[in-house]
Amino acid sequence: MVIDNSAESRYEVHVEGALAGFLEYRIIGDVIALVHTEVDEAYAGQGLGAQLAKFALEDAQARDVKVSPLCPFVAKYIDKHPEYRVTVR
């Protein structure tokens, strides 16, 4: 399950109640900068980073804000999923 932990400025993915990874962000005006994605090694290879990226990009669309993909993982995700390029600043 992915949630927006706005108090920590990050999206979090939880597996069976445990924090498995996160994607840090910063909101600057009408832009959300996606800064850093990290997934715990114990959960590597499960597609959790992709879940975080997708959730963040869909959240940006819902908020009607542009995305600045500073995180290399998110930038690669956008390259592989061109439907999200319209939100990139």
N, C-alpha and C positions, 0 to 999 in steps of 0.2 A: 504494500500500500504506500502511495506517495502522498505527502501532505506539504502544505506551505507553512513552515514555521517562521512566520513574519517577525517574531520577537528576536530570532537569531539571524534573520535575513538569509534564509536558505530553504530549499526544498529538501525534504528528507524521504528516504525510502526505508520502510520497516518490513522485516521478515519475521513472522511469528513473534511480534512485539519487540524485536530487537532492532536498534538502529543499524542498518546495513550500509548506508551511504548517504551522501548529501551533495547538493549543488548550491554553492554560495552565489548570492546576487546582490546588486546594489541598484536602487532606483534613483535615477537622476532626471527629474522633470517627467517627460513622457517617454523615457528610455529605461529599459531594464538591462543592466550589464550582467551577463552570466559569466561569473569570474572563475570559478574552480569547481570541478567535479571530482569526488573521491568516493570510492567503494572499498569497503573493508575486504582484505585479501580472502577472508573466509567465504565471501560471497561472489568472488570473481567468476566470470564466465557465465553468469546467469541473466545477463541482459539488463541489470539494474541501472547501469549508467544510461542506457538508451531510454529506460522508463523515466528517469529523472529529466533527461533532455526533452522528451516528448511532452511531459507534464508541464515543464517550464515554458515551452514554446506555445502550447495550447493556452496556458494561463496568460501569457503575454497577448495572445490574440483576443482572449476574453476581456482583458483589461483595455484593449485597443492602444497598446503601447508598442514602440519599436524595440527591437532586440539588438544589443551589441554583444556578439558572441566572442568575448575575450578568452574564454576557455577553449583550448584546442579540440577537446573532445566534442564539445557542442558544435563548434565550427564544422568538424567532420560529419557530425550527425546531420546538420543542415545541408551539406553537400550531397549526402546520400538520400535526403528527403526534400526534394526541391519545392514541395508544397509549402515549406516554412520560409522560403527565401523572401517572400513578400513582406515578412515582418522585420527583416534585417535592416538595420540602419547603416 
